[in-house]
Amino acid sequence: MTRIGTSDLDVKPLSLGGNVFGWTADEAESHRVLDAFVEGGGDFVDTADVYSAWSAGGAGISETIIGSWFAKSGKRDQVVLATKVGKKPDREGLAADTIRHAVDESLQRLQTDRIDLYWAHADDPDTALEETLGAFDELVRAGKVRAIGASNYTGPRLEAALETSRREGFASYVALQNLYSLVERVEYEGDAGKVVADNGLASIPYSALASGFLTGKYRPGRLAESQRQAGAAKYLDEPRGEKVLAALDAAAAAHGVEVASVALAWLRQQPTVLAPIASARTLEQLPALMAALDLVLDAEELSALDRASR
């Protein structure tokens, strides 16, 4: 178990992404994935109130499906639950009233009385940090939320938010959820990672498998048909794309695991990273994610992946 920053939340070092629930995974398959994830030792589930506004189910469908699973399975207390506020079409931004209304709506959809980790889904430069953090502080004091985190914040804005909480005596962000993977390193390693390290926060990166590219199913001359094909295919156009796949293939063969397991293990072993987020739209995709929980890459393998991805 690993502590999420300065909070009292302990989790296994892998978060199951709920972005596919109600989008590429229907309710029944989503429930099967959630059951298998918990039965396999996972305990950290991440979603958002906006998932999946782009699907037939609409915004809130992921939370609704997780809520129905809680009701059906009785496993709420076995899961550290994270969701987000700020991007849902009718609840955009981080104004205090937006946060207050959004959290109650999320709690209702999730069929729970608390959110373990509540993320600001994106920075809102039009709302004062004092207002946003004051609203989050109210939720923590009321017991609706146990801890708060920031997503898609730059290093300077994260530092400003942390300073605001210290100055005002508000609950403080304990984690950062930004884009970070073997093929997306510059943004996080440029400045945000240092703020995370200097303040004892945890990094819980999203798109850890780069829209499926780091599963190895997208190769030169072979593009798997999927909802994420365009997002994954762009990495093949980069000079390092094939180098990263080759390094992943070598490590995967050495350990007898899938490429996705290696990509997640590399990320998990980076400084400040606590638990990469990855999603499974089918039960068959889950074992590769779960294998990353215990996979440890040696120094030579980490170095090879580091060189290939720069």
Secondary structure as UniProt FT lines:
FT   STRAND          2..3
FT   TURN            5..6
FT   STRAND          10..11
FT   STRAND          15..17
FT   TURN            19..20
FT   TURN            22..24
FT   HELIX           27..39
FT   TURN            40..41
FT   STRAND          44..46
FT   TURN            49..54
FT   TURN            56..57
FT   TURN            59..60
FT   HELIX           61..73
FT   HELIX           76..78
FT   STRAND          80..88
FT   TURN            89..90
FT   STRAND          91..92
FT   HELIX           96..110
FT   STRAND          115..120
FT   TURN            125..126
FT   HELIX           129..142
FT   STRAND          145..151
FT   HELIX           155..168
FT   STRAND          173..177
FT   TURN            182..183
FT   HELIX           186..187
FT   HELIX           188..192
FT   HELIX           193..198
FT   TURN            199..200
FT   STRAND          202..203
FT   TURN            208..209
FT   HELIX           210..215
FT   TURN            220..221
FT   TURN            227..228
FT   HELIX           229..233
FT   HELIX           234..237
FT   HELIX           239..255
FT   HELIX           259..268
FT   TURN            271..272
FT   STRAND          277..278
FT   HELIX           283..285
FT   HELIX           286..291
FT   TURN            292..294
FT   HELIX           299..308
//
